Amino acid sequence: MRREQVQSEALRSIGYDPDERVLEVEFESGDVYRYRDVPPELHARLMAAGSHGEFFVAHVRNAGFDYEQVE
């Protein structure tokens, strides 16, 4: 999945597959996680957020999405 670089202390890049509704997040540590069944609106809000890291924690990480580490 192609990811877009973001300006964040915690996140390095973010990708999204709208057909599969999969959000892929690369952290500054280099770890990459995929979150399943993420609505496209949530991805858009994440990309538009003033703080990608804070938005991610509040609306993705603690929201109960199934996820897996891929790298």
Secondary structure by P-SEA (a helix, b strand, c coil): cbbbbbbccccccccccccccbbbbbccccbbbbbccccaaaaaaaaacccaaaaaaacccccccbbbbcc
